[in-house]
Amino acid sequence: MDRKLNLGSGFRPRKQNEGWINIDIEEECMPDIVRDVRKGLPFDDNSVDYVYASHFMEHFEWEDFIFLMSEIWRVLKPEATFEMIIPHYKHENAFDIDHKIVITPRTFRVFQRGLKATSSYKHFNNNKVYFKKAEIFDDFDGTRGEPQLYCKFKADK
């Protein structure tokens, strides 16, 4: 069975019998693993088939976001999927008081091979962590619910 991580599962756990491991820092959410992911993911390199994070990544400072992207890449198998759902950067929800960063499609350029950007971007990816964009669905109109970005990436190893 595939190993799949649900980061920041909160009160939205995914089914264990489908291979999901729910991870959250809050014990009252009753995750499978109580963990502050800023300390890393407790899995071996190349051991995870899928990582899912819904309305989770925007709650970190930029340094922690970069570290967590590195950890996700580290545990994913080559070509495995990272799926992230985040508030739409053009909508006021992106600026909620508990959101520390606003993520846009441009943010992910840092994690693409052959980045053609200013040299100041390069220090964000010292670990040579690369993802290939599989899909970014821009749902500013809220057809799937509230305005958000649905992003899928493949670990480029």
Backbone as CSV, one residue per row, in Angstrom:
resi,resn,N_x,N_y,N_z,CA_x,CA_y,CA_z,C_x,C_y,C_z
1,MET,0.847,-1.181,0.000,0.000,0.000,0.000,0.895,1.247,0.000
2,ASP,0.477,2.238,-0.731,1.221,3.492,-0.784,1.235,4.171,0.577
3,ARG,2.338,4.851,0.856,2.434,5.664,2.077,2.119,7.103,1.677
4,LYS,1.080,7.666,2.326,0.617,9.013,1.999,0.523,9.828,3.282
5,LEU,1.037,11.066,3.221,1.032,11.939,4.387,0.012,13.052,4.208
6,ASN,-0.756,13.303,5.266,-1.690,14.425,5.320,-1.133,15.395,6.349
7,LEU,-0.396,16.410,5.869,0.255,17.360,6.766,-0.737,18.401,7.266
8,GLY,-0.680,18.684,8.554,-1.613,19.644,9.134,-3.031,19.135,9.020
9,SER,-3.223,17.875,9.366,-4.513,17.210,9.157,-5.661,17.872,9.907
10,GLY,-5.351,18.473,11.057,-6.412,19.103,11.835,-7.545,18.130,12.104
11,PHE,-8.760,18.635,12.008,-9.941,17.785,12.209,-10.454,17.235,10.879
12,ARG,-9.557,17.166,9.882,-9.894,16.623,8.567,-8.989,15.436,8.237
13,PRO,-9.024,14.394,9.058,-8.122,13.263,8.798,-8.522,12.513,7.531
14,ARG,-7.546,11.894,6.939,-7.786,11.016,5.797,-7.725,9.578,6.301
15,LYS,-8.309,8.664,5.558,-8.510,7.289,6.035,-7.216,6.478,6.069
16,GLN,-6.938,5.919,7.250,-5.748,5.092,7.427,-5.785,3.856,6.541
17,ASN,-6.964,3.282,6.356,-7.046,2.059,5.550,-6.775,2.326,4.067
18,GLU,-6.627,3.600,3.700,-6.244,3.963,2.340,-4.776,4.391,2.293
19,GLY,-4.051,4.137,3.380,-2.625,4.420,3.420,-2.239,5.778,3.954
20,TRP,-3.207,6.551,4.442,-2.917,7.905,4.910,-2.369,7.897,6.325
21,ILE,-1.384,8.761,6.556,-0.844,9.025,7.885,-1.116,10.505,8.156
22,ASN,-1.940,10.772,9.133,-2.324,12.143,9.480,-1.336,12.709,10.490
23,ILE,-0.820,13.907,10.196,0.185,14.538,11.039,-0.297,15.941,11.415
24,ASP,-0.239,16.243,12.709,-0.628,17.566,13.175,0.101,17.852,14.482
25,ILE,0.291,19.106,14.782,0.957,19.505,16.021,-0.007,19.463,17.215
26,GLU,-1.294,19.506,16.941,-2.311,19.561,17.987,-2.810,18.168,18.359
27,GLU,-2.595,17.767,19.609,-3.043,16.455,20.085,-4.547,16.290,20.003
28,GLU,-5.299,17.372,20.274,-6.763,17.256,20.296,-7.349,16.907,18.926
29,CYS,-6.571,17.061,17.868,-7.028,16.648,16.529,-6.934,15.135,16.356
30,MET,-6.257,14.481,17.294,-6.063,13.036,17.282,-5.422,12.539,15.980
31,PRO,-4.299,13.155,15.581,-3.615,12.663,14.392,-2.893,11.348,14.687
32,ASP,-2.443,10.686,13.653,-1.648,9.462,13.831,-0.287,9.807,14.437
33,ILE,0.249,10.962,14.040,1.526,11.434,14.558,1.358,12.882,15.009
34,VAL,1.680,13.144,16.281,1.699,14.517,16.787,3.121,15.017,16.559
35,ARG,3.240,16.077,15.743,4.583,16.523,15.372,4.579,17.968,14.907
36,ASP,5.597,18.696,15.326,5.885,20.014,14.782,6.780,19.763,13.568
37,VAL,6.248,19.918,12.383,6.989,19.575,11.168,8.170,20.511,10.919
38,ARG,8.240,21.606,11.669,9.416,22.473,11.561,10.667,21.776,12.088
39,LYS,10.476,20.641,12.751,11.595,19.824,13.227,11.912,18.705,12.229
40,GLY,11.210,18.669,11.121,11.438,17.651,10.098,10.332,16.611,10.077
41,LEU,10.336,15.830,9.026,9.358,14.746,8.871,10.019,13.432,9.286
42,PRO,9.360,12.646,10.141,9.973,11.431,10.693,9.882,10.223,9.750
43,PHE,10.386,10.404,8.543,10.349,9.338,7.541,11.684,9.300,6.814
44,ASP,12.023,8.123,6.315,13.264,7.954,5.568,13.191,8.674,4.226
45,ASP,14.344,8.945,3.659,14.429,9.505,2.316,13.720,8.580,1.331
46,ASN,13.039,9.170,0.362,12.421,8.413,-0.745,11.489,7.302,-0.265
47,SER,10.702,7.576,0.775,9.855,6.522,1.348,8.355,6.830,1.271
48,VAL,7.995,7.977,0.700,6.598,8.413,0.699,6.120,8.566,-0.746
49,ASP,4.876,8.135,-0.983,4.303,8.175,-2.331,3.506,9.441,-2.618
50,TYR,2.991,10.093,-1.564,2.107,11.242,-1.783,2.113,12.103,-0.520
51,VAL,2.197,13.401,-0.696,2.068,14.332,0.423,0.951,15.307,0.079
52,TYR,0.050,15.501,1.034,-1.104,16.385,0.875,-1.067,17.412,1.997
53,ALA,-1.263,18.682,1.632,-1.306,19.755,2.628,-2.375,20.749,2.215
54,SER,-3.480,20.758,2.934,-4.584,21.664,2.616,-4.660,22.766,3.657
55,HIS,-4.511,24.002,3.192,-4.583,25.177,4.052,-3.667,25.029,5.265
56,PHE,-2.422,24.745,4.948,-1.408,24.454,5.956,-0.126,25.259,5.740
57,MET,0.357,25.278,4.517,1.667,25.862,4.216,1.724,27.373,4.449
58,GLU,0.601,28.044,4.359,0.576,29.505,4.525,0.731,29.932,5.986
59,HIS,0.743,28.969,6.887,0.860,29.281,8.316,2.306,29.333,8.812
60,PHE,3.268,29.227,7.901,4.681,29.229,8.264,5.363,30.508,7.808
61,GLU,6.447,30.854,8.473,7.334,31.918,7.998,8.077,31.370,6.778
62,TRP,8.656,32.265,5.982,9.328,31.830,4.753,10.431,30.813,5.011
63,GLU,11.234,30.995,6.037,12.331,30.056,6.317,11.790,28.660,6.598
64,ASP,10.705,28.589,7.367,10.090,27.294,7.668,9.436,26.689,6.429
65,PHE,8.838,27.522,5.592,8.248,27.044,4.337,9.318,26.402,3.461
66,ILE,10.456,27.065,3.308,11.548,26.531,2.490,12.049,25.213,3.088
67,PHE,12.218,25.177,4.412,12.656,23.948,5.062,11.644,22.823,4.846
68,LEU,10.363,23.123,5.004,9.338,22.095,4.847,9.275,21.589,3.404
69,MET,9.425,22.476,2.434,9.488,22.029,1.032,10.664,21.067,0.836
70,SER,11.790,21.350,1.491,12.958,20.460,1.413,12.655,19.103,2.043
71,GLU,11.977,19.124,3.170,11.621,17.877,3.845,10.626,17.057,3.018
72,ILE,9.659,17.723,2.436,8.686,17.021,1.592,9.413,16.362,0.423
73,TRP,10.290,17.118,-0.217,11.060,16.581,-1.342,11.914,15.396,-0.889
74,ARG,12.543,15.530,0.279,13.429,14.474,0.795,12.698,13.153,0.979
75,VAL,11.486,13.201,1.566,10.780,11.948,1.861,10.040,11.380,0.652
76,LEU,9.716,12.218,-0.323,9.000,11.723,-1.498,9.892,10.837,-2.356
77,LYS,9.298,9.805,-2.908,9.983,8.983,-3.907,10.120,9.806,-5.185
78,PRO,11.067,9.462,-6.051,11.177,10.177,-7.322,9.848,10.139,-8.088
79,GLU,9.453,11.301,-8.589,8.212,11.468,-9.359,6.942,11.343,-8.518
80,ALA,7.075,11.201,-7.194,5.896,11.143,-6.321,5.269,12.536,-6.251
81,THR,4.031,12.597,-5.811,3.234,13.829,-5.875,3.160,14.555,-4.538
82,PHE,3.267,15.870,-4.642,2.984,16.775,-3.530,1.800,17.628,-3.959
83,GLU,0.704,17.541,-3.211,-0.498,18.321,-3.501,-0.708,19.324,-2.378
84,MET,-0.932,20.563,-2.781,-1.125,21.631,-1.805,-2.324,22.471,-2.220
85,ILE,-3.163,22.787,-1.258,-4.279,23.703,-1.478,-4.036,24.890,-0.555
86,ILE,-4.066,26.085,-1.128,-3.764,27.301,-0.376,-4.785,28.377,-0.718
87,PRO,-4.956,29.360,0.165,-5.866,30.463,-0.151,-5.376,31.202,-1.401
88,HIS,-6.310,31.653,-2.199,-5.936,32.382,-3.416,-5.277,33.701,-3.056
89,TYR,-4.133,33.943,-3.649,-3.326,35.124,-3.322,-3.997,36.444,-3.678
90,LYS,-5.016,36.440,-4.524,-5.720,37.671,-4.882,-6.967,37.893,-4.018
91,HIS,-7.251,36.958,-3.149,-8.444,37.048,-2.313,-8.052,37.454,-0.893
92,GLU,-8.930,38.153,-0.212,-8.631,38.624,1.145,-8.341,37.485,2.121
93,ASN,-8.843,36.285,1.852,-8.579,35.142,2.738,-7.078,34.863,2.873
94,ALA,-6.322,35.182,1.837,-4.880,34.937,1.868,-4.198,35.769,2.946
95,PHE,-4.846,36.842,3.362,-4.248,37.773,4.309,-4.819,37.643,5.721
96,ASP,-5.452,36.497,6.020,-5.959,36.272,7.374,-4.829,36.426,8.382
97,ILE,-5.178,36.812,9.585,-4.187,37.152,10.602,-3.278,35.979,10.966
98,ASP,-3.754,34.751,10.825,-2.913,33.596,11.171,-2.081,33.094,9.990
99,HIS,-2.184,33.749,8.838,-1.366,33.398,7.687,-0.093,34.239,7.726
100,LYS,1.036,33.573,7.652,2.320,34.274,7.757,2.888,34.653,6.392
101,ILE,2.510,33.896,5.356,3.013,34.176,4.009,1.863,34.078,3.012
102,VAL,2.042,34.719,1.879,1.103,34.604,0.765,1.860,33.901,-0.355
103,ILE,1.331,32.782,-0.784,1.984,31.939,-1.789,1.303,32.157,-3.127
104,THR,2.101,32.369,-4.149,1.592,32.557,-5.512,2.215,31.496,-6.416
105,PRO,1.714,31.321,-7.634,2.372,30.379,-8.553,3.850,30.719,-8.774
106,ARG,4.200,31.990,-8.733,5.595,32.409,-8.924,6.507,31.888,-7.806
107,THR,5.973,31.692,-6.616,6.750,31.177,-5.491,7.482,29.901,-5.865
108,PHE,6.865,29.053,-6.657,7.405,27.727,-6.944,8.520,27.731,-7.984
109,ARG,8.758,28.886,-8.598,9.868,28.969,-9.550,11.188,28.639,-8.872
110,VAL,11.298,28.938,-7.594,12.520,28.661,-6.843,12.854,27.172,-6.865
111,PHE,11.833,26.323,-6.987,12.022,24.876,-6.918,12.029,24.207,-8.293
112,GLN,12.207,24.975,-9.347,12.259,24.408,-10.696,13.696,24.404,-11.193
113,ARG,14.077,23.337,-11.859,15.421,23.265,-12.440,15.589,24.368,-13.477
114,GLY,16.801,24.876,-13.575,17.102,25.873,-14.589,16.458,27.218,-14.322
115,LEU,16.257,27.548,-13.054,15.637,28.824,-12.698,16.381,29.975,-13.357
116,LYS,15.658,30.750,-14.106,16.226,31.949,-14.733,15.683,33.155,-13.973
117,ALA,16.279,33.428,-12.836,15.827,34.542,-11.999,17.050,35.231,-11.431
118,THR,16.815,36.220,-10.663,17.938,36.945,-10.075,18.711,36.034,-9.134
119,SER,19.965,36.343,-8.938,20.801,35.510,-8.069,20.287,35.490,-6.635
120,SER,19.528,36.496,-6.239,19.008,36.517,-4.872,18.032,35.376,-4.616
121,TYR,17.397,34.849,-5.656,16.501,33.703,-5.486,17.271,32.436,-5.143
122,LYS,18.466,32.318,-5.654,19.196,31.053,-5.572,19.499,30.628,-4.149
123,HIS,19.644,31.560,-3.226,19.952,31.165,-1.848,18.767,30.499,-1.155
124,PHE,17.577,30.576,-1.736,16.419,29.908,-1.151,16.427,28.410,-1.407
125,ASN,17.229,27.966,-2.372,17.218,26.555,-2.728,18.630,25.980,-2.684
126,ASN,19.314,26.191,-1.582,20.670,25.665,-1.421,20.717,24.145,-1.424
127,ASN,19.635,23.512,-1.042,19.614,22.052,-0.950,19.329,21.376,-2.286
128,LYS,19.166,22.164,-3.317,18.888,21.616,-4.658,17.635,20.743,-4.639
129,VAL,16.562,21.325,-4.142,15.260,20.677,-4.055,14.460,21.090,-5.285
130,TYR,14.026,20.105,-6.058,13.330,20.438,-7.306,11.997,19.711,-7.418
131,PHE,11.023,20.458,-7.907,9.701,19.918,-8.198,9.329,20.310,-9.622
132,LYS,8.605,19.419,-10.291,8.030,19.752,-11.595,6.560,20.066,-11.381
133,LYS,6.110,21.136,-11.993,4.700,21.499,-11.879,3.869,20.477,-12.645
134,ALA,2.920,19.875,-11.966,2.000,18.945,-12.618,0.706,19.676,-12.965
135,GLU,0.239,20.506,-12.028,-1.015,21.233,-12.255,-1.143,22.353,-11.231
136,ILE,-1.575,23.507,-11.693,-2.008,24.563,-10.781,-3.360,25.023,-11.283
137,PHE,-4.377,24.765,-10.476,-5.734,25.164,-10.836,-6.070,26.428,-10.062
138,ASP,-6.268,27.500,-10.782,-6.556,28.816,-10.214,-8.070,28.939,-10.049
139,ASP,-8.535,28.837,-8.825,-9.972,28.882,-8.554,-10.349,30.172,-7.836
140,PHE,-10.002,31.308,-8.433,-10.325,32.593,-7.819,-11.833,32.787,-7.702
141,ASP,-12.598,32.234,-8.641,-14.054,32.376,-8.619,-14.723,31.489,-7.574
142,GLY,-13.981,30.552,-7.005,-14.538,29.696,-5.962,-15.454,28.603,-6.473
143,THR,-15.209,28.114,-7.692,-16.060,27.051,-8.233,-15.994,25.775,-7.400
144,ARG,-14.876,25.527,-6.747,-14.726,24.332,-5.910,-14.964,24.655,-4.427
145,GLY,-15.423,25.831,-4.135,-15.612,26.240,-2.734,-15.147,27.672,-2.581
146,GLU,-14.233,27.895,-1.670,-13.707,29.244,-1.497,-12.564,29.489,-2.487
147,PRO,-12.226,30.748,-2.750,-11.142,31.057,-3.693,-9.805,30.503,-3.199
148,GLN,-9.200,29.651,-3.996,-7.941,29.030,-3.601,-7.167,28.554,-4.818
149,LEU,-5.929,28.156,-4.582,-5.098,27.540,-5.605,-4.958,26.069,-5.274
150,TYR,-5.153,25.235,-6.265,-4.921,23.797,-6.139,-3.636,23.515,-6.898
151,CYS,-2.630,23.034,-6.199,-1.317,22.846,-6.807,-0.876,21.394,-6.666
152,LYS,-0.359,20.839,-7.751,0.236,19.500,-7.706,1.607,19.575,-8.355
153,PHE,2.564,18.936,-7.667,3.937,18.899,-8.134,4.456,17.478,-8.071
154,LYS,5.448,17.191,-8.888,6.143,15.897,-8.854,7.555,16.139,-8.352
155,ALA,8.025,15.275,-7.471,9.395,15.378,-6.973,10.339,15.123,-8.135
156,ASP,11.172,16.095,-8.452,12.100,16.017,-9.570,13.460,15.592,-9.031
157,LYS,13.690,14.263,-9.033,14.937,13.702,-8.472,15.710,12.966,-9.546
